[in-house]
Amino acid sequence: MTRRFSYGPSPDAGGQTGFRLWAPGQPGVTLERRDAEPVPMQAAADGWWECTVPAPPGTRYRYALGNGPTVPDPASHAQDGDVDGWSVVVDHFAYRWKQGDWRTHPWPQSVVYELHAGAMGGFRGIMAQLPRLAALGVNTIELMPVNDFAGSRNWGYDGVLPYAPDETYGTPDDLKALVDAAHGHGLAVMLDVVYNHFGPSGNYWHSIAPDFFRKDVSTPWGDAIDFRETPVRDFFIENAIFWLTEYRFDGLRLDAVHAIPDASFLPELSRRVREAAGSRRVYLVLENENNDATLLEHDFDAQWNDDAHHCLHVLLTGETDAYYADYADRPAGHLARSLAEGFVYQGEESANLGHARGKPSGHLPPSAFVNALQNHDQVGNRAFGDRIYTLAPADAVRAALLLKLLAPQVPMLFMGDEFFSERPFLFFTGFPSEDLAKAVREGRRKEFAKFAAFADPEKRERIPDPNAPGTFEASRLDLSEREKPAQAEAERFVTDLLKLRARRLAPYLAEARSLGAEALGTHGVRAQWKLGDGSVLTILAQFGDTAIPAQPGPGTLLAESLPGLGAAVAENGIGPRAAIAWLQEPAA
């Protein structure tokens, strides 16, 4: 029997399965199967317990700890009965792949569409939307975390079994079928993974191996994970490899890596993942509040650029609460820096955080930054899950979309962005414990007490209860919105921009470099890039209420944000709440 991963079940063709658990300090571990006698596991080196027994795919099993409770496999590949139920042996060779020769596009050509599996009907529901998404012009879909969490609904960041797709979304084969079908439509598939913490319900590592956590470092989610332990590092690094090989995902987005207290872990993960991928192209993208540009020089392809989002949000809405305060003094100047250099904060003091943030990023290519007008955080972490289209004028939002979808940075749409959805995306959970549900509800409302709009306790009481079923139902993507005239026109606008990006810009984005950017007044920007074929792309955007003078071009008009040829152009400049792109063709 050949074991491909340190953890989890390893079945062979003859119905035998090898089981392995790292449980140092336990006086014994017993394998329990639902339809067979318990089997004591043998102690191996370095705190491991092992056994090989008859257990064909579909076998339900769990571990009885000598010093504690009976627990699911922390590397379970599937669950029967939520995170506290039986783990299931899965045969990963059973699925017959249809797109065996799939090769994805180079990362700089990516156009990402972030989605929540539950809010789109599970794995099969997403499959039904693949033709529409391919026609829209995105070429990469990114799933918010799908690994098993406690309860029937969750954003996914409360996961506790990183190797198991949550059964509310579908089976392992359903997830493979989704990836397979996406490849058939020319779409790459990325997965959001969480390696910085576990959720508050269903995490048994404290009982299995207390050494999995540090006692000297705490995080907002409890004791930090101890990445100094080799089995701990392997648990997560092999998980990354598992998703990329067993499910053939094309890339991963690593959540909140600033909460991983070990500087050597991420480079090691990148190295081992790329070794496992061989000649196959895979994407590795970060969320990192620290703006550590050095991680993007060799190890990772890109980072979600919250700086770019925050600048645009301040310009569009005028909001300056919380982290938006760091961008309120001169949002147009900050946006110009972001367009030219990537991060706004490259070592400067953040008043919101109370310390310096970031490292120089101007030497990195534009493709090292993923820019979004919205994402799950920036919508769902609002008290009422407000979409940008309910907060800002539609023409200003169109201008921001033109800037985002045509600039060389990797653009990302959040589900519904393409048709200006006004449906909220709320923070939701489905914890079965009423005590935990109450704590989440009260904690959520307490979190907003620091905002002036929620200083009144009665207003805070109107914030939706995350654990209420209706909160999740209100967050489901509603495709009937697309039938409204304004939404249909918005989708045509986005589709046209993405077709233009694919046809004229995408082949030359890998070598794109900034030629500089500047603020135009208090609400406008002008940015230029030289593309790989020698052409020059210029984008002007004005988010304020007045026209501003600006140097057009060089080149010819490529696109504009307002309907009607020349509608966005004012005399010697650009009109209010509008954006224009020019392209100067390369010299013959």
Salt bridges, closest charged atoms under 4 A:
GLU32 OE1 - ARG62 NE 3.04
GLU50 OE2 - ARG20 NE 2.64
ASP80 OD2 - ARG34 NH1 3.51
ASP80 OD2 - ARG60 NE 3.06
GLU114 OE2 - HIS376 ND1 2.54
ASP174 OD1 - ARG124 NH2 2.92
ASP192 OD2 - ARG253 NH1 2.91
ASP216 OD2 - ARG214 NH2 2.97
ASP226 OD1 - ARG228 NE 2.82
ASP234 OD1 - ARG272 NH1 2.90
GLU246 OE2 - ARG4 NH1 2.69
ASP250 OD2 - HIS183 NE2 2.72
ASP255 OD1 - ARG253 NH1 3.13
ASP262 OD2 - ARG233 NH1 3.24
GLU268 OE1 - ARG233 NH2 2.72
GLU268 OE2 - ARG272 NH1 2.98
GLU275 OE2 - ARG271 NH1 3.37
GLU287 OE1 - ARG253 NH2 3.30
ASP292 OD1 - LYS359 NZ 3.41
GLU297 OE2 - HIS363 NE2 2.86
ASP301 OD2 - ARG274 NH2 3.08
ASP307 OD1 - ARG357 NH1 2.98
GLU319 OE1 - HIS313 NE2 2.85
GLU319 OE2 - ARG382 NH2 2.77
ASP329 OD1 - HIS334 NE2 2.78
GLU341 OE1 - ARG337 NE 3.29
GLU348 OE2 - ARG337 NH1 2.94
ASP377 OD1 - HIS376 NE2 3.31
ASP386 OD2 - ARG382 NE 3.12
ASP395 OD1 - ARG577 NE 2.93
ASP417 OD1 - ARG387 NH1 3.77
GLU418 OE2 - ARG132 NH1 2.86
GLU434 OE2 - ARG441 NH2 3.72
GLU461 OE1 - ARG445 NH1 3.37
ASP465 OD2 - ARG441 NH1 3.19
GLU473 OE1 - ARG476 NE 2.94
ASP478 OD2 - ARG423 NH1 3.96
GLU489 OE1 - ARG398 NH1 2.58
GLU491 OE2 - ARG132 NH1 3.66
GLU491 OE1 - ARG482 NE 2.80
ASP533 OD2 - ARG504 NH2 3.14
ASP545 OD1 - ARG577 NH1 2.71
GLU585 OE1 - ARG504 NH2 2.77
